[in-house]
Every structure is written in C-alpha cells, then in structure tokens.
Amino acid sequence: MDLEVTPLNEPLGALVHGWDPSQTLSSNDGTTIRRSLQEHSVLIFRGHIQPTDDQLVKFAEFFGDLVKGSEWFGDIASNPEILRVNNLVNKDGVPEGTGASDALEWHSDYSYVSTVGKESFLEAVELPSRNVPKTYFCSQYNAFDRLAPAMVGRLRPLRAHHSISNYAAGGREAPRGGEDFRDGFQTKRVRNKNLGLNQPDIPEAEHPIILRHPDTGREILYISRGITRRVVGMPKDESDELLKELS
C-alpha cells in the first residue's frame, strides 16, 4: 500500500489515504499506522472501499487481541468483536444493533474491563442524508497536562470504578443520552433468557485515575463522564464532586 498520513491542524488527529482493506496489512504499513496513531491519537481513513466485517476484524487484529464485547449486550453476532450502532429494530421490536443512535456522554471504550482497551475502530456504513450525527474525540493527554500540580498530587494515588451499568441500568446515576441504549440492552437480555441462551455478566473494573500509556509513556487522565462511576474509597458526595470537577 502507498499510505499517506496528513496531520490535522488540531490538538489531535490525522488523515490517512491509501488504505486498502482487501489487502493484508504489511509489517511496514502496520508500523506506519501504529506510529501515526501514537503521535496523533486519532486517525481518519479516507478514500477506501467499504470493508467487509471479516476484513475489518482482520485489520484490527494487527494491533492486538480483540474484545468480543457484543455478547455482553445481548447481541447474537457472527463477528462478536463488532458492536453495531444503529436505530433499526427487527419484526419483533428488538434493536438490531448494540447501541441505538442516541448520543452518549464522553467515554473511553472498554474502560470497564480489567485490561484497558488501547484502540477502537469505527466504520461509518450508512448515514442519514441530513442531521448527520457527530462523533467527537478529546485528548486525555491534554486533559492531564492542564491539571494543576496540586491536583496531580491529589489524584496520583487514587483509583476509579468504571461500569457500563451507568447506561444499562438507568436510574438516577445514568448519564445523559443512554435511554435508547438501556432499553435495547434490557430487551435483548430478556429475549436471550427466554431462548435459554447463556448471558454473561458485564464486567466492571478499577483503574488508576492517572494512567501511563504503555506505548508512548505519556500520562493521561483516565476518567469519563459516561462510564466512571466513583472514586474508590472516597465518600460518595466527595467522589461525585471530584469527578464533576474533572469531567
């Protein structure tokens, strides 16, 4: 492949042209993408043909082991590594995708599992002709770099609890924008129970609030409004106040 990487004039992000999902990623091309991702945090691929599910999985596998996360959300899929986000329902009224089309709060994918996720891969398949929804990214490097030294000292020994049940369970602690996600999640789990299918529990995890990236060595602020539920070992009111200040 003849890959071309063009940095954006922004705190993060670069455009990538020349990727062909039908071709096996060579070691050199993989290294180029990996290094560009470490430098720019977000890579936007342009001008490529639509990859098949198998091609997308094969591309992602170059970067490491994949999480088969769809089964946690009640999905029955031939490619459980892929989470489908759409607003379609089947003839029985059950959502076809993992997530609905409603906006979710800021979050880091799979922060609620014990092994922190390093990369996520998003592919737009079908978009509306108007009012196209937007996906935003923010730099957790920049978030950490902007912390006052006193705050860094306060946060360094602390850990936070991450749980997707903020969305899945709903209620008072649910973040903004998770209603359709929650309803679909619950509907599919009830369906699977009625079918006698095994329904694994959704994991929860604790991570340091200040985390060091394993590839770049840079520190990040590892919390999010959508999935971080509380600061471990801290009274709830104090934890809520701190997380609100940070997010």
C-alpha positions as CSV (number, residue, x, y, z in Angstrom):
1,M,0.0,0.0,0.0
2,D,1.0,3.6,-0.5
3,L,-0.1,5.2,2.7
4,E,-0.2,8.9,3.1
5,V,-0.6,10.4,6.6
6,T,-1.5,14.1,6.8
7,P,-1.7,15.7,10.3
8,L,-4.7,17.9,11.1
9,N,-4.1,21.4,12.5
10,E,-5.7,20.3,15.8
11,P,-4.6,19.0,19.1
12,L,-5.1,15.5,17.8
13,G,-5.9,13.7,14.6
14,A,-4.5,12.9,11.1
15,L,-5.9,11.9,7.8
16,V,-4.8,8.6,6.2
17,H,-5.2,7.9,2.5
18,G,-4.2,4.8,0.6
19,W,-5.5,2.0,2.8
20,D,-7.0,-1.0,1.0
21,P,-9.0,-3.2,3.3
22,S,-8.9,-6.1,0.8
23,Q,-5.1,-6.3,1.1
24,T,-3.2,-7.9,4.0
25,L,-1.6,-5.2,6.1
26,S,2.2,-5.5,5.7
27,S,4.6,-5.1,8.6
28,N,5.8,-1.7,7.3
29,D,2.3,-0.4,6.7
30,G,1.2,-1.6,10.1
31,T,4.2,0.1,11.7
32,T,3.3,3.4,9.9
33,I,-0.3,3.3,11.1
34,R,0.8,2.3,14.7
35,R,3.3,5.1,14.9
36,S,0.9,7.6,13.4
37,L,-1.7,6.6,15.9
38,Q,0.7,7.0,18.8
39,E,1.6,10.5,17.6
40,H,-1.8,11.8,16.6
41,S,-4.2,9.7,18.8
42,V,-7.0,9.6,16.1
43,L,-6.6,8.5,12.5
44,I,-9.3,9.3,9.9
45,F,-9.1,6.9,6.9
46,R,-10.4,8.4,3.6
47,G,-11.0,7.1,0.1
48,H,-11.1,3.4,0.8
49,I,-13.6,0.8,-0.3
50,Q,-16.2,-0.4,2.3
51,P,-14.5,-3.2,4.3
52,T,-16.4,-6.4,5.0
53,D,-16.8,-7.5,8.6
54,D,-14.1,-10.1,8.2
55,Q,-11.7,-7.5,6.7
56,L,-12.3,-5.0,9.5
57,V,-11.7,-7.7,12.1
58,K,-8.5,-8.8,10.3
59,F,-7.2,-5.2,10.2
60,A,-8.0,-4.7,13.9
61,E,-6.2,-7.9,14.8
62,F,-2.9,-6.5,13.7
63,F,-2.9,-4.2,16.7
64,G,-3.6,-7.0,19.3
65,D,-6.3,-9.3,20.8
66,L,-9.8,-8.1,20.2
67,V,-12.6,-8.0,22.7
68,K,-15.7,-10.0,21.8
69,G,-17.9,-7.4,23.5
70,S,-21.2,-7.8,21.7
71,E,-22.3,-10.8,23.8
72,W,-22.3,-8.7,26.9
73,F,-25.0,-6.5,25.4
74,G,-27.3,-9.4,24.4
75,D,-26.2,-9.5,20.8
76,I,-26.1,-12.7,18.7
77,A,-23.5,-12.0,16.0
78,S,-21.2,-13.9,13.7
79,N,-18.5,-11.3,14.4
80,P,-18.8,-10.7,18.2
81,E,-15.8,-8.3,18.0
82,I,-18.0,-5.8,16.2
83,L,-20.6,-3.6,18.0
84,R,-23.2,-2.4,15.6
85,V,-24.7,1.1,16.4
86,N,-27.9,1.8,14.6
87,N,-31.6,2.8,15.2
88,L,-33.2,-0.2,13.5
89,V,-35.4,-2.9,15.1
90,N,-36.5,-6.3,13.8
91,K,-40.0,-7.5,13.3
92,D,-40.3,-8.4,17.0
93,G,-39.3,-4.9,18.0
94,V,-35.8,-5.9,19.2
95,P,-33.0,-3.5,18.4
96,E,-30.6,-4.9,15.7
97,G,-27.5,-3.2,17.0
98,T,-25.6,-3.0,20.2
99,G,-26.3,0.7,20.7
100,A,-29.0,3.0,19.5
101,S,-28.5,6.2,17.6
102,D,-28.9,8.5,20.7
103,A,-25.8,10.5,21.8
104,L,-23.8,9.1,24.7
105,E,-21.7,11.0,27.2
106,W,-17.9,11.2,26.9
107,H,-16.4,7.7,27.5
108,S,-13.4,5.5,26.8
109,D,-14.4,2.2,25.1
110,Y,-14.0,-0.8,27.4
111,S,-12.7,1.1,30.3
112,Y,-15.0,-1.2,32.4
113,V,-12.8,-4.3,31.7
114,S,-9.7,-5.2,33.6
115,T,-7.4,-4.8,30.6
116,V,-7.6,-1.3,29.3
117,G,-8.5,-1.0,25.7
118,K,-5.8,0.6,23.5
119,E,-7.6,1.1,20.2
120,S,-11.1,1.4,18.9
121,F,-12.1,1.1,15.2
122,L,-15.1,2.9,13.9
123,E,-16.5,2.5,10.4
124,A,-19.5,4.5,9.1
125,V,-21.7,2.2,7.0
126,E,-24.9,4.2,6.4
127,L,-25.5,7.8,7.3
128,P,-28.7,9.9,7.1
129,S,-28.9,12.5,4.4
130,R,-29.4,15.3,6.9
131,N,-28.8,16.0,10.6
132,V,-25.8,13.6,10.4
133,P,-24.7,12.7,14.0
134,K,-21.2,13.6,15.0
135,T,-18.6,11.6,16.8
136,Y,-16.3,13.7,19.0
137,F,-12.8,12.9,20.3
138,C,-10.8,14.6,23.1
139,S,-7.2,14.2,24.2
140,Q,-6.7,12.7,27.6
141,Y,-3.1,13.7,27.3
142,N,-4.1,17.3,27.1
143,A,-6.6,16.9,29.9
144,F,-3.8,15.6,32.2
145,D,-1.3,18.3,31.0
146,R,-3.8,21.0,32.0
147,L,-4.1,19.8,35.6
148,A,-2.6,21.9,38.3
149,P,0.3,20.3,40.1
150,A,-1.7,20.2,43.4
151,M,-4.5,18.3,41.6
152,V,-2.0,15.8,40.1
153,G,-0.6,15.1,43.5
154,R,-4.1,14.5,44.9
155,L,-5.1,12.2,42.0
156,R,-2.0,10.2,41.7
157,P,-2.8,7.6,44.4
158,L,-6.5,7.4,43.5
159,R,-8.3,4.7,41.6
160,A,-11.8,4.9,39.9
161,H,-14.5,2.4,39.4
162,H,-15.7,2.0,35.8
163,S,-19.1,0.4,34.9
164,I,-21.3,0.4,31.8
165,S,-24.2,-0.2,34.1
166,N,-24.4,3.6,34.4
167,Y,-26.1,3.3,31.0
168,A,-27.5,-0.3,31.1
169,A,-29.4,0.1,34.4
170,G,-30.6,3.7,34.0
171,G,-32.0,5.5,37.0
172,R,-30.7,8.5,38.9
173,E,-27.0,7.8,38.2
174,A,-27.4,7.1,34.5
175,P,-25.5,9.7,32.3
176,R,-27.3,11.8,29.8
177,G,-28.3,10.2,26.5
178,G,-28.5,6.5,27.4
179,E,-32.2,5.8,27.3
180,D,-32.4,4.0,24.0
181,F,-29.2,2.1,24.7
182,R,-30.6,0.9,28.0
183,D,-34.0,-0.1,26.6
184,G,-32.4,-2.1,23.8
185,F,-29.9,-3.7,26.2
186,Q,-32.6,-4.9,28.6
187,T,-34.9,-6.1,25.7
188,K,-32.2,-8.3,24.2
189,R,-31.1,-9.8,27.5
190,V,-34.8,-10.7,28.3
191,R,-35.0,-12.3,24.8
192,N,-31.9,-14.3,25.3
193,K,-33.0,-15.5,28.7
194,N,-36.3,-16.7,27.2
195,L,-34.3,-18.5,24.5
196,G,-32.2,-20.3,27.1
197,L,-29.0,-18.6,25.9
198,N,-26.1,-18.0,28.2
199,Q,-25.9,-14.3,29.1
200,P,-22.5,-13.3,30.6
201,D,-22.4,-10.6,33.1
202,I,-21.0,-7.2,32.0
203,P,-17.6,-6.7,33.7
204,E,-16.7,-3.8,35.9
205,A,-13.1,-2.7,36.7
206,E,-11.0,-0.3,38.7
207,H,-8.2,1.7,37.2
208,P,-5.8,4.4,38.3
209,I,-7.2,7.9,37.6
210,I,-3.8,8.9,36.3
211,L,-2.7,6.2,33.8
212,R,0.5,5.8,31.8
213,H,0.1,4.9,28.1
214,P,2.1,1.6,27.5
215,D,3.3,2.7,24.1
216,T,4.1,6.4,24.4
217,G,4.9,6.5,28.1
218,R,2.8,9.7,28.5
219,E,0.3,10.1,31.4
220,I,-3.4,10.6,30.8
221,L,-6.4,11.5,32.9
222,Y,-8.3,8.2,32.7
223,I,-11.9,9.0,33.7
224,S,-15.1,9.7,31.7
225,R,-18.5,11.2,32.5
226,G,-20.2,8.2,30.9
227,I,-18.6,5.2,32.5
228,T,-16.5,6.3,35.5
229,R,-18.9,5.7,38.4
230,R,-17.0,6.6,41.6
231,V,-13.6,7.2,43.2
232,V,-12.6,4.1,45.1
233,G,-12.6,4.5,48.9
234,M,-14.0,8.1,48.8
235,P,-17.4,9.1,50.3
236,K,-20.0,9.4,47.5
237,D,-20.5,13.2,47.8
238,E,-16.8,13.9,47.7
239,S,-16.3,11.4,44.8
240,D,-19.2,13.0,42.8
241,E,-17.8,16.5,43.4
242,L,-14.3,15.5,42.3
243,L,-15.5,13.6,39.2
244,K,-17.7,16.6,38.2
245,E,-14.7,18.9,38.6
246,L,-12.5,16.7,36.4
247,S,-15.0,16.0,33.7
